[in-house]
Amino acid sequence: MSYNGNILSKSISISKIYSIHYFEYMSDFSFEGESHDFWEFICVDKGEVLVTADTAHYVLRHGEITFHQPNEFHNVQATGEVAPNLVVISFWCEDEAMSFFRKKTLKIDEVERNILASIISEARHCFDCRLDDPYLENMPRKTPELFGAEQLICLYLEQLLIHLIRRYSDAAHRQIADPKVLKSTKSKSDAEIFNRVTDYLAVRIHSSVTIEQICKDNLIGSENQLRLANDKAEDLTVKKLTRKNPTMKALLDEARDA
């Protein structure tokens, strides 16, 4: 038999990351603005901000994402009402498909929020810097990084962009609007949130964390969204938590003996 492999094409390819930030602005924060030759997007996780993009000025609200194309002057400032939480990611991509995002402001869904949270989580594994410094221009690598963290950041970011393009196209919107698809997507999203929070708590077993901090660090919009974790946690025994995870078992034993 003779097999002919298929070289997979890529619609969007991210070749470089310049910054990954997740931070809470002060309610009176103001950034003087900048322009650069790579893409950047801002997503509001809480509150709202005033955005300037070239000569345009607009309010970006909770759950909205706006894109700045290369060489577009942009700045951001808080509205003075509430301290907003923002995700800001800048990257290099020269693919034609990126023209979809020029001058675009979109609303993210729960799947896209989870992808953003995964990017933030992996960034903490591979970059040796704070992610809440809006003036940071370079991100030194951790040595050693968690295996595959940089590659996952690339894959998640490409997935986010592809998912947005698909969801805002007519054909994809009709498919996603199918009740069966929505139910399946919601179930997968719930599982991803629960797994992310469980992993987050596992590495902080010796720490005291608040619900607010869990929500903030995992891009969970409100305390109500932790009901999922509470419901699933009822079935989460120590045996299940430590199954095939000797590191977790050792941490729990150490905490119990302390």
Residue pairs with C-beta under 8 A, 6 or more apart in sequence:
10 95
10 158
11 95
11 97
11 162
12 93
12 95
12 97
12 98
12 158
12 161
12 162
13 93
13 95
13 158
14 91
14 92
14 93
14 154
14 157
14 158
15 92
15 93
15 94
16 38
16 91
16 92
17 89
17 90
17 91
17 92
17 139
17 153
17 154
17 157
18 36
18 38
18 40
18 90
18 91
18 92
18 139
19 40
19 88
19 89
19 90
19 136
19 137
19 139
20 88
20 89
20 119
20 120
20 123
20 127
20 131
20 139
20 153
21 86
21 87
21 88
21 89
21 131
21 132
21 133
21 134
21 136
22 45
22 85
22 86
22 87
22 88
22 120
22 131
22 132
22 219
23 85
23 86
23 131
23 132
23 133
23 134
24 46
24 83
24 84
24 85
24 86
24 132
24 216
25 49
25 78
25 83
25 84
25 85
25 86
25 134
26 78
26 83
27 78
27 79
27 80
27 81
27 82
27 83
28 78
28 80
29 77
29 78
30 75
30 77
30 78
31 75
31 76
31 77
31 134
32 75
33 52
33 73
33 74
33 75
34 73
34 74
34 75
35 71
35 72
35 73
35 74
36 70
36 71
36 90
37 70
37 71
38 70
38 90
38 91
38 92
38 93
39 67
39 68
39 69
39 70
39 90
39 91
39 92
39 93
39 98
39 101
40 67
40 68
40 74
40 88
40 89
40 90
40 91
41 65
41 66
41 67
41 68
41 88
41 89
41 90
41 101
42 49
42 51
42 60
42 65
42 66
42 68
42 76
42 86
42 87
42 88
43 64
43 65
43 86
43 87
43 88
43 108
43 116
44 60
44 61
44 62
44 63
44 64
44 65
44 84
44 85
44 86
45 62
45 84
45 85
45 86
45 87
45 219
45 221
46 62
46 82
46 84
46 85
46 221
47 62
47 78
47 79
47 81
47 82
47 83
47 84
47 85
48 59
48 60
48 61
48 62
48 79
48 81
48 82
48 84
49 59
49 60
49 76
49 77
49 78
49 79
49 84
49 86
50 57
50 58
50 59
50 60
50 76
50 77
50 78
50 79
51 57
51 58
51 59
51 60
51 66
51 74
51 75
51 76
52 73
52 74
52 75
52 76
53 66
53 68
53 72
53 73
53 74
53 103
54 72
54 73
54 74
56 103
58 66
58 105
59 79
60 66
60 76
60 105
62 221
63 107
63 108
63 113
63 221
64 105
64 106
64 107
64 108
65 105
65 106
65 107
65 108
65 112
65 164
66 104
66 105
66 106
67 101
67 102
67 103
67 104
67 105
68 74
69 98
69 101
69 102
69 103
76 86
78 84
85 216
87 116
87 120
87 219
88 134
89 119
89 157
91 157
93 161
97 161
97 165
98 161
100 165
100 168
101 161
101 164
106 164
106 168
108 116
108 164
109 167
110 185
110 186
110 189
111 163
111 185
111 188
111 189
112 160
112 163
112 164
113 219
113 221
114 189
114 192
114 193
114 196
114 219
115 156
115 159
115 160
115 163
116 160
116 219
117 196
117 218
117 219
117 220
118 152
118 156
118 192
118 196
119 153
119 156
119 157
119 160
120 131
120 217
120 219
121 196
121 199
121 200
121 218
122 146
122 149
122 150
122 152
122 153
122 156
123 131
123 139
123 149
123 153
124 131
125 142
125 145
125 146
125 149
126 141
126 142
126 145
126 146
126 149
126 150
126 153
127 139
127 140
127 141
127 142
128 140
128 141
128 142
128 143
129 136
129 138
129 139
129 140
130 136
166 172
166 176
167 173
167 176
175 181
176 182
176 185
190 228
193 218
193 220
193 225
193 228
193 229
194 228
194 229
194 232
196 218
197 214
197 218
197 220
197 226
197 229
198 229
198 236
198 241
200 214
200 217
200 218
201 209
201 214
202 241
202 248
202 251
205 251
205 252
205 255
206 251
206 255
211 223
211 226
212 223
214 220
214 226
215 221
215 222
215 223
215 225
215 226
220 226
238 252
241 248
241 252
242 248
242 249
242 252
